[in-house]
């Protein structure tokens, strides 16, 4: 399989983290070995092997009540969702966190924590309806205030946020209510 065909096949897999990795691989920023690390972190190795992409291993379904073992890379520092950039930390966060909405390059936006969203007539103000009954690990219910606090940290220039450039010109500190 040529690298171009491999990249086209990889792009059909969904997920923001995966798509960033594939883009970096296509541009030559990632070596194949690093791309495999991303795949392992987000659980795609079994699927990729079945597609003839040269990955080793085979996916198996665990029996009910069984044990699932997952090999993850070592995060490079304390895991903070606002500042992480390394694949190992992103892999951990992907297993325990939730997106407001998920952007699938093939099928568009999918509701996750948000059930629905709509823009005002200028498309400058967006309103999200949150899925009810979502809980934090400590049993506390997720509220709109929690989502606002998350966005405020993401766009705070003093937070060290890795998302500042993505929100530049779109959302700034104090802009989420």
C-alpha positions in Angstrom: 0.0 0.0 0.0 1.4 3.4 -0.9 1.8 6.2 1.6 -0.9 8.2 -0.2 -3.4 5.2 -0.1 -2.5 4.6 3.5 -3.2 8.3 4.4 -6.5 8.2 2.6 -7.5 5.1 4.5 -6.4 6.6 7.8 -8.5 9.7 7.2 -11.6 7.6 7.2 -11.1 6.9 10.9 -12.9 9.5 13.0 -11.7 11.5 16.0 -10.0 14.9 16.4 -6.8 13.5 17.9 -6.5 10.9 15.3 -7.1 13.4 12.4 -4.4 15.7 13.8 -2.0 12.8 14.0 -2.8 11.8 10.4 -2.3 15.4 9.2 1.1 15.5 10.9 2.1 12.2 9.4 1.0 13.3 5.9 3.1 16.5 6.2 6.1 14.5 7.4 6.1 15.8 11.0 5.4 12.4 12.4 7.3 9.2 11.6 5.3 6.0 11.1 6.4 4.8 14.5 4.9 7.9 16.2 1.7 7.5 14.2 1.5 3.9 15.6 1.9 5.3 19.1 -1.1 7.6 18.4 -3.1 4.7 17.1 -2.3 2.6 20.1 -3.2 5.4 22.5 -6.7 5.8 21.0 -7.4 2.1 20.4 -7.3 2.0 16.6 -4.6 -0.7 16.1 -7.0 -3.6 15.7 -9.1 -1.7 13.2 -6.1 -0.6 11.2 -4.7 -4.1 11.1 -8.0 -5.4 9.7 -7.7 -2.7 6.9 -4.3 -3.9 5.9 -2.4 -0.9 7.1 0.6 -2.9 8.4 -0.2 -2.6 12.1 0.4 -5.6 14.3 -2.1 -7.1 16.8 -5.7 -8.0 16.6 -8.7 -6.5 18.4 -10.7 -8.9 20.6 -13.9 -8.3 22.5 -13.6 -8.9 26.3 -16.1 -11.2 27.9 -18.5 -9.6 30.4 -16.9 -9.2 33.7 -13.4 -9.7 32.1 -10.4 -7.6 32.2 -9.3 -5.1 29.6 -5.6 -4.3 29.5 -4.5 -1.1 27.7 -0.9 -0.1 27.1 -0.5 3.7 27.3 2.6 5.8 27.0 3.8 7.7 30.0 2.5 11.3 30.2 5.3 13.8 30.2 3.9 15.9 33.1 0.9 16.3 35.3 -2.2 15.9 33.2 -4.1 19.2 32.9 -6.7 19.2 30.1 -6.0 22.8 29.3 -2.3 22.5 28.8 -1.5 19.0 27.5 0.0 18.5 24.1 1.7 15.1 24.4 0.0 12.0 22.9 0.1 10.0 26.1 -1.7 12.6 28.1 -4.2 13.2 25.4 -4.8 9.4 25.3 -5.6 9.4 29.0 -7.9 12.4 28.8 -9.8 10.9 25.8 -10.8 8.0 28.0 -12.1 10.1 31.0 -13.3 13.4 29.5 -16.2 14.4 27.3 -16.3 16.9 24.4 -19.2 19.4 24.1 -19.6 18.3 20.5 -17.4 16.2 18.3 -16.2 17.1 14.8 -16.2 14.1 12.5 -14.6 15.1 9.2 -16.8 12.7 7.4 -20.2 13.2 9.1 -19.8 16.7 10.6 -20.7 17.7 14.2 -22.0 15.1 16.6 -23.6 15.9 20.0 -21.7 14.7 23.0 -22.1 16.6 26.3 -24.3 19.1 24.3 -27.6 17.7 23.1 -28.2 20.6 20.6 -26.8 24.0 19.7 -28.0 27.0 17.7 -26.7 30.4 16.7 -28.4 33.7 16.8 -29.1 35.6 13.6 -25.5 37.0 13.5 -23.9 33.6 14.3 -21.9 35.4 17.0 -23.8 34.0 20.0 -24.3 30.2 20.3 -26.6 28.5 22.8 -25.9 24.9 23.8 -28.4 22.6 25.5 -26.6 20.2 27.8 -27.3 16.5 28.2 -29.0 16.0 31.6 -27.7 13.7 34.3 -24.0 13.9 33.4 -21.9 13.4 36.5 -18.3 14.1 37.5 -16.3 11.2 38.9 -17.2 12.4 42.4 -21.0 12.2 41.7 -21.5 15.9 41.3 -23.8 16.9 38.4 -22.2 18.7 35.4 -23.8 22.2 35.0 -23.6 25.0 32.5 -21.4 26.9 35.0 -18.8 24.0 34.7 -18.8 24.2 30.9 -18.4 28.0 31.1 -15.5 27.6 33.6 -13.8 25.1 31.2 -14.1 27.6 28.3 -12.8 30.4 30.5 -9.7 28.4 31.3 -9.2 27.4 27.7 -9.2 31.0 26.5 -7.4 32.6 29.4 -4.0 33.9 28.1 -2.5 33.3 31.6 -3.6 29.6 31.7 -0.9 28.3 29.4 -3.8 26.8 27.3 -2.7 24.8 24.3 -6.1 25.9 22.7 -5.5 29.7 22.6 -4.7 29.7 18.9 -7.8 27.7 18.0 -10.0 30.2 19.8 -8.2 33.4 18.7 -10.8 35.8 17.1 -13.6 33.5 18.1 -13.8 33.4 21.9 -11.9 35.4 24.5 -11.8 35.5 28.3 -15.2 36.6 29.6 -17.0 35.6 26.4 -18.7 32.5 27.7 -21.8 32.8 29.8 
